[in-house]
Amino acid sequence: DTGDVASRLAVALDDLGRKEDGLEDALKDVHIKKKVFGGSHYKTMIPLRFAATLYKSVKKFEEAEKYYLEGLQVAVTHFEKNPVIKASNVGLWGSLC
């Protein structure tokens, strides 16, 4: 999948406790997914959430909020367009953050 290398590297660095280093790759993943799929595509939700989580973990709350809200907007837009999956995924975004 597009951006998987950056995503996996970000997760690995996070697992090693190198959250600041992981942020760079998490942001690359966000950028790649946005460029390939578009900024409001559902495939950007998880990378946005992960970037928000990493920013939160290094106490950069303004940046975390920015990525969280952007991902939430993508989720709302996606679930509005796809009401069949909305009910099963309504709690998904909150559980991811």
C-alpha positions in Angstrom: 0.0 0.0 0.0 1.1 3.5 -0.7 3.0 5.1 2.2 3.4 1.7 4.0 7.2 2.0 4.3 6.9 5.4 6.0 4.0 4.2 8.2 5.8 1.0 9.3 9.0 3.0 10.0 7.0 5.5 12.1 5.4 2.7 14.1 8.8 1.0 14.6 10.4 4.2 15.8 7.4 4.8 18.1 7.8 1.3 19.5 11.4 2.0 20.2 10.4 5.1 22.1 11.8 7.4 19.4 8.5 9.3 19.0 10.1 12.5 17.6 11.9 10.5 14.9 8.7 8.6 14.2 6.8 11.9 13.6 8.8 12.6 10.5 7.9 9.4 8.9 4.3 9.6 10.1 4.0 13.0 8.4 5.5 11.5 5.2 2.8 8.8 5.3 0.1 11.5 5.6 1.6 13.5 2.7 1.9 10.4 0.5 -1.6 9.3 1.2 -3.0 12.8 0.6 -1.1 13.1 -2.7 -2.1 9.7 -4.0 -5.7 9.5 -2.8 -6.7 13.1 -2.1 -7.0 14.9 1.2 -10.5 13.8 2.1 -10.0 10.1 1.2 -10.7 7.6 3.9 -7.2 6.1 3.6 -5.8 9.3 5.2 -7.8 8.8 8.5 -5.4 6.3 10.1 -2.2 8.2 9.2 -3.7 11.5 10.4 -4.8 9.8 13.7 -1.3 8.3 14.2 0.4 11.7 13.6 -2.0 13.2 16.1 -1.2 10.5 18.6 2.5 11.0 18.2 2.3 14.8 18.6 0.2 14.2 21.7 2.8 11.8 23.1 5.5 14.5 22.8 3.2 17.1 24.3 2.8 19.1 21.1 -0.9 19.5 21.7 -1.7 22.2 19.1 -0.2 20.1 16.3 -2.0 17.0 17.7 -5.3 18.8 17.7 -4.8 20.0 14.1 -4.2 16.4 12.8 -7.0 15.0 15.0 -9.5 17.5 13.7 -8.5 17.0 10.1 -8.8 13.2 10.5 -12.2 13.6 12.2 -13.4 15.7 9.3 -12.3 13.0 6.8 -14.1 10.4 8.9 -17.3 12.5 9.1 -17.2 13.1 5.4 -16.5 9.5 4.6 -19.2 8.1 6.9 -21.8 10.6 5.5 -21.1 9.4 2.0 -21.2 5.7 3.1 -24.1 5.5 5.6 -24.1 1.7 5.5 -20.8 1.5 7.3 -21.5 4.5 9.5 -23.2 2.6 12.3 -20.5 0.1 12.6 -17.7 2.7 12.5 -19.2 5.6 14.5 -17.1 4.7 17.5 -14.0 3.9 15.5 -12.5 7.3 15.3 -12.8 7.9 19.0 -11.2 4.5 19.8 -8.3 5.3 17.5 -7.4 8.6 19.2 
